[in-house]
Amino acid sequence: MNKIPLSLFGLLLLASSCCNKLPVDPAFALRSVNVPADSITFAVIGDYGTDDPVEGEVANMVKSWNPDFIITTGDNNYPLGAAGTIQKNIGKYYCDYIYNPDAPTNQQCHGKAEAEKQNRFFPSPGNHDNYSAPPMQPYLDYFSLPGDERNYEFTWGPVHFYSMNSGKAGGMKCCNSSEAKWLKAATSQSEKPFNFVYFHHPPYSVSNHGGAADLRWPFGDWKIDAVLSGHEHVYEKVIDKTNPTPVYLICGNSGREHLYSCDANPLDANRFDVRCDNTHFGAIRVKVNATQAVFEYFTTSDLVNPADIYIIHK
């Protein structure tokens, strides 16, 4: 499918949105986010949008960190990505971070982000967000994101972020897909010390689904330092010893109560170092400055001591 030019796509998206969305500047959905800062702290959550006590526990932990912003690795709105569940699955817990003035009036967030007119919540869609009809329409109506809102980039401090829609199954082979072409071109222009890409289906995993082989792209050649994913309801860190950059991190245990296996699809131990946790719920806190990025995985069972740490030095 030919990719629609960005400016035209944004106008078509706004024109097709539900009639109860507020009229806004047509350029709103196309605006970039580039926030200067010497150092940042952000949170990573994934597979969380269930409106249950576990989601609330993880959200309280994340908010106690006072992060500059939050990114998600998908499955924001179980079970079918519907408009009727999106506010209670997402906004109920994270509205302070969401600035969505062009959302339907009954779905707009009225918290800190709205007061500052600065969005601090940057999701990527999962397969459950893609199950809606039309696919992702409630997601697109709810969030106010850069670019075409499906695949977008932004910078905050020393990091260039790339959020990608890996669809219902992660079946996007490199390197002829429009997403791969977009990511390769975008990373080639990055001038930031760190580049992180995040999407739903992990390229490598020992858990229930196994890795999405189609997404084993040459991320290291494209200057990507970390690949963040979800889909597997575990925490997982995978390092390819033959090519240790990027690190692959899975955060899929931020709310969905059913946790997955850590040995359903073993990876070759001669090639991969793997750390997997399927007994706790949690999220990742990331602290980045110009010379290092520190990834700390915390669980709701221990709010003080990280269960895993990974550091990237520049």
C-alpha positions as CSV (number, residue, x, y, z in Angstrom):
1,M,0.0,0.0,0.0
2,N,1.4,3.4,-0.9
3,K,2.1,5.6,2.0
4,I,-0.1,8.7,2.1
5,P,1.9,12.0,2.3
6,L,2.0,13.1,6.0
7,S,0.3,16.4,5.6
8,L,-2.6,14.9,3.6
9,F,-2.9,11.9,5.9
10,G,-3.2,14.2,8.9
11,L,-6.0,16.2,7.2
12,L,-7.8,13.0,6.2
13,L,-7.5,11.7,9.7
14,L,-9.1,14.8,11.2
15,A,-11.8,14.9,8.6
16,S,-12.8,11.2,9.3
17,S,-12.9,11.6,13.1
18,C,-16.1,11.3,15.0
19,C,-18.4,14.3,14.8
20,N,-18.1,15.1,18.5
21,K,-14.5,15.9,18.4
22,L,-13.7,19.6,19.0
23,P,-12.6,21.6,16.0
24,V,-8.9,22.3,16.2
25,D,-6.1,23.6,14.0
26,P,-5.6,21.0,11.2
27,A,-1.9,21.1,11.9
28,F,-2.4,19.9,15.5
29,A,-1.9,16.2,14.9
30,L,1.1,17.0,12.8
31,R,3.0,19.1,15.2
32,S,6.4,17.8,16.5
33,V,7.5,17.3,20.1
34,N,11.0,18.4,20.8
35,V,11.6,19.2,24.4
36,P,15.1,20.4,25.5
37,A,16.6,19.0,28.7
38,D,20.1,17.9,29.9
39,S,18.6,14.8,31.6
40,I,15.3,13.0,31.7
41,T,13.4,10.4,33.6
42,F,10.6,8.5,31.8
43,A,8.6,5.3,32.5
44,V,7.8,2.3,30.3
45,I,4.6,0.4,30.7
46,G,2.9,-2.2,28.5
47,D,-0.1,-4.5,28.2
48,Y,-1.7,-2.6,31.0
49,G,-5.1,-1.3,29.9
50,T,-7.5,-3.5,31.9
51,D,-9.0,-1.3,34.6
52,D,-8.2,-3.7,37.4
53,P,-6.3,-3.5,40.8
54,V,-3.0,-4.5,39.2
55,E,-3.1,-1.6,36.7
56,G,-3.8,0.7,39.6
57,E,-0.8,-0.6,41.6
58,V,1.5,-0.2,38.7
59,A,0.2,3.3,37.9
60,N,0.7,4.4,41.5
61,M,4.3,3.1,41.4
62,V,5.0,4.9,38.1
63,K,3.5,8.2,39.3
64,S,5.6,8.0,42.5
65,W,8.7,8.3,40.3
66,N,7.4,11.7,38.9
67,P,8.6,10.9,35.4
68,D,8.8,13.6,32.8
69,F,6.7,11.4,30.5
70,I,5.5,7.8,29.9
71,I,5.8,5.6,26.9
72,T,3.8,2.4,26.3
73,T,4.6,-0.8,24.5
74,G,1.0,-1.4,23.4
75,D,-2.2,-3.1,24.4
76,N,-3.4,0.1,25.9
77,N,-7.1,-0.8,25.7
78,Y,-8.4,-4.3,26.3
79,P,-10.1,-6.3,25.0
80,L,-11.1,-4.8,21.6
81,G,-9.6,-1.3,21.6
82,A,-13.2,0.1,21.8
83,A,-14.1,3.8,22.4
84,G,-16.4,2.7,25.3
85,T,-13.5,1.3,27.3
86,I,-10.6,3.6,26.5
87,Q,-11.2,6.2,29.2
88,K,-11.5,3.8,32.0
89,N,-8.6,1.7,30.8
90,I,-6.2,4.6,30.2
91,G,-7.4,8.0,31.4
92,K,-8.6,6.8,34.8
93,Y,-5.0,6.0,35.7
94,Y,-2.9,8.3,33.5
95,C,-4.9,11.4,32.7
96,D,-2.4,13.7,34.5
97,Y,0.1,12.8,31.7
98,I,-2.3,13.0,28.7
99,Y,-3.0,16.2,26.8
100,N,-5.7,15.4,24.2
101,P,-7.7,18.5,23.4
102,D,-9.0,17.1,20.1
103,A,-10.4,14.0,21.7
104,P,-14.2,13.5,22.0
105,T,-15.4,15.8,24.8
106,N,-16.3,13.0,27.1
107,Q,-12.8,11.5,26.7
108,Q,-10.6,14.6,27.3
109,C,-8.2,14.5,30.2
110,H,-8.2,17.4,32.6
111,G,-5.1,17.1,34.6
112,K,-1.5,18.4,34.9
113,A,-0.7,17.8,31.2
114,E,-3.8,19.9,30.1
115,A,-2.8,22.7,32.5
116,E,0.7,22.7,31.0
117,K,-0.6,22.1,27.4
118,Q,2.2,19.6,27.1
119,N,1.4,15.9,26.3
120,R,3.5,13.5,28.5
121,F,2.0,10.2,27.4
122,F,3.3,8.6,24.2
123,P,1.9,5.2,23.4
124,S,2.5,2.6,20.7
125,P,-0.5,0.5,19.6
126,G,-0.8,-3.2,20.3
127,N,-2.8,-5.9,18.6
128,H,-5.7,-5.2,21.0
129,D,-5.7,-1.6,20.0
130,N,-5.8,-2.7,16.4
131,Y,-8.9,-5.0,16.9
132,S,-11.3,-2.0,16.8
133,A,-13.3,-1.3,13.7
134,P,-12.0,0.6,11.9
135,P,-8.6,-0.5,13.3
136,M,-7.2,1.9,15.8
137,Q,-9.9,4.5,15.3
138,P,-10.7,5.0,19.0
139,Y,-7.0,5.1,19.7
140,L,-6.5,7.8,17.1
141,D,-9.5,9.8,18.3
142,Y,-8.3,9.6,21.9
143,F,-4.6,10.5,21.7
144,S,-3.1,13.7,20.3
145,L,0.3,12.6,19.0
146,P,3.0,13.8,16.6
147,G,3.2,12.8,13.0
148,D,0.5,10.5,11.7
149,E,0.0,9.2,15.2
150,R,0.6,5.6,14.1
151,N,4.3,5.8,13.4
152,Y,5.9,8.9,14.9
153,E,9.0,10.3,16.4
154,F,9.8,12.9,19.0
155,T,12.8,14.1,21.0
156,W,13.0,14.8,24.7
157,G,16.4,15.7,26.2
158,P,19.2,13.5,25.0
159,V,16.9,10.9,23.4
160,H,15.3,10.5,20.0
161,F,12.2,8.2,20.3
162,Y,10.4,6.3,17.5
163,S,7.0,4.8,18.2
164,M,5.8,2.2,15.7
165,N,2.6,0.4,14.9
166,S,3.5,-3.3,14.6
167,G,-0.1,-4.2,13.7
168,K,-2.1,-7.2,14.8
169,A,0.8,-9.7,14.4
170,G,4.1,-7.9,13.9
171,G,4.4,-9.2,10.3
172,M,6.5,-6.4,8.8
173,K,9.6,-7.7,7.1
174,C,12.6,-5.6,6.6
175,C,13.3,-3.6,4.6
176,N,10.6,-2.9,2.1
177,S,7.7,-2.1,4.5
178,S,6.8,1.5,4.8
179,E,7.5,1.3,8.6
180,A,11.1,0.1,8.0
181,K,11.7,2.7,5.4
182,W,10.4,5.4,7.7
183,L,12.5,4.2,10.7
184,K,15.7,3.9,8.7
185,A,15.3,7.4,7.2
186,A,14.4,9.0,10.6
187,T,17.3,7.4,12.5
188,S,19.7,8.5,9.8
189,Q,18.9,12.1,10.6
190,S,19.1,11.9,14.4
191,E,21.6,14.0,16.2
192,K,20.8,12.8,19.7
193,P,23.2,10.7,21.8
194,F,20.5,8.0,22.2
195,N,17.9,6.5,19.9
196,F,15.1,4.2,21.3
197,V,12.4,2.5,19.2
198,Y,9.3,1.0,20.8
199,F,6.5,-1.1,19.4
200,H,4.3,-4.0,20.5
201,H,5.7,-7.3,19.1
202,P,9.2,-8.2,20.4
203,P,11.7,-9.5,17.9
204,Y,13.1,-12.0,20.4
205,S,11.4,-13.6,23.4
206,V,11.4,-16.8,25.4
207,S,7.7,-16.4,26.4
208,N,4.4,-17.6,25.0
209,H,4.4,-16.1,21.5
210,G,8.1,-16.3,20.9
211,G,9.8,-13.6,18.9
212,A,8.4,-11.9,15.8
213,A,11.0,-13.0,13.3
214,D,9.8,-10.4,10.7
215,L,10.8,-7.6,13.1
216,R,14.5,-8.7,13.4
217,W,15.7,-5.6,11.6
218,P,19.2,-4.2,11.5
219,F,18.5,-1.8,14.4
220,G,22.1,-1.5,15.4
221,D,23.0,-0.4,11.9
222,W,20.3,2.3,12.2
223,K,21.8,3.7,15.4
224,I,19.2,2.2,17.7
225,D,20.4,1.7,21.2
226,A,17.3,0.0,22.7
227,V,14.3,-1.8,21.3
228,L,11.3,-1.7,23.8
229,S,8.4,-4.1,23.2
230,G,5.4,-5.7,25.0
231,H,3.0,-8.4,23.9
232,E,4.5,-11.1,26.2
233,H,3.1,-10.6,29.7
234,V,6.5,-10.7,31.4
235,Y,9.5,-8.5,31.9
236,E,12.4,-9.7,29.7
237,K,15.9,-8.5,28.8
238,V,17.5,-10.1,25.7
239,I,21.1,-9.4,24.7
240,D,22.4,-10.9,21.4
241,K,26.0,-11.7,22.3
242,T,27.0,-11.7,18.6
243,N,25.7,-8.1,18.2
244,P,25.0,-6.6,21.7
245,T,23.5,-3.3,20.4
246,P,20.6,-2.8,20.7
247,V,19.4,-4.3,24.0
248,Y,15.9,-5.8,23.7
249,L,13.6,-5.1,26.6
250,I,10.1,-6.4,27.0
251,C,7.7,-4.7,29.4
252,G,4.4,-6.5,29.2
253,N,3.4,-7.0,32.8
254,S,2.0,-3.6,33.7
255,G,-1.6,-4.5,34.3
256,R,-2.9,-7.6,32.6
257,E,-3.4,-10.1,35.4
258,H,-2.5,-13.3,33.4
259,L,1.3,-13.6,33.3
260,Y,3.0,-15.7,30.7
261,S,5.8,-18.3,30.7
262,C,9.5,-17.6,30.8
263,D,10.5,-20.9,29.0
264,A,7.9,-21.5,26.3
265,N,10.2,-20.6,23.5
266,P,13.9,-20.9,24.6
267,L,16.5,-19.0,22.8
268,D,20.0,-20.4,22.0
269,A,22.0,-19.8,25.2
270,N,25.2,-19.7,23.2
271,R,24.0,-16.6,21.4
272,F,21.6,-14.9,23.8
273,D,21.7,-13.7,27.4
274,V,18.1,-13.6,28.8
275,R,16.6,-12.3,32.0
276,C,12.9,-13.0,32.4
277,D,10.4,-12.3,35.2
278,N,6.9,-13.8,35.1
279,T,6.1,-13.7,38.8
280,H,5.7,-10.0,39.3
281,F,3.9,-7.0,37.8
282,G,6.0,-3.9,37.1
283,A,7.3,-1.2,34.9
284,I,10.7,0.2,33.8
285,R,12.1,3.6,34.9
286,V,14.7,5.1,32.6
287,K,17.1,7.9,33.5
288,V,19.2,9.4,30.7
289,N,21.8,12.1,30.4
290,A,24.2,12.8,27.6
291,T,26.6,10.0,28.5
292,Q,24.5,7.1,29.9
293,A,21.0,5.6,30.0
294,V,20.0,3.6,33.1
295,F,17.1,1.1,32.7
296,E,15.7,0.0,36.1
297,Y,13.0,-2.6,36.2
298,F,10.8,-2.3,39.3
299,T,8.0,-4.6,40.6
300,T,5.0,-3.7,42.7
301,S,6.4,-6.1,45.3
302,D,9.4,-4.0,46.0
303,L,9.1,-0.3,45.3
304,V,12.6,0.6,46.5
305,N,15.0,-1.9,44.9
306,P,15.1,-2.5,41.2
307,A,14.7,-6.1,40.2
308,D,17.0,-5.6,37.2
309,I,19.3,-2.9,35.9
310,Y,20.8,-2.3,32.5
311,I,23.1,0.6,31.7
312,I,24.2,2.0,28.3
313,H,27.3,4.1,28.2
314,K,28.2,6.6,25.5
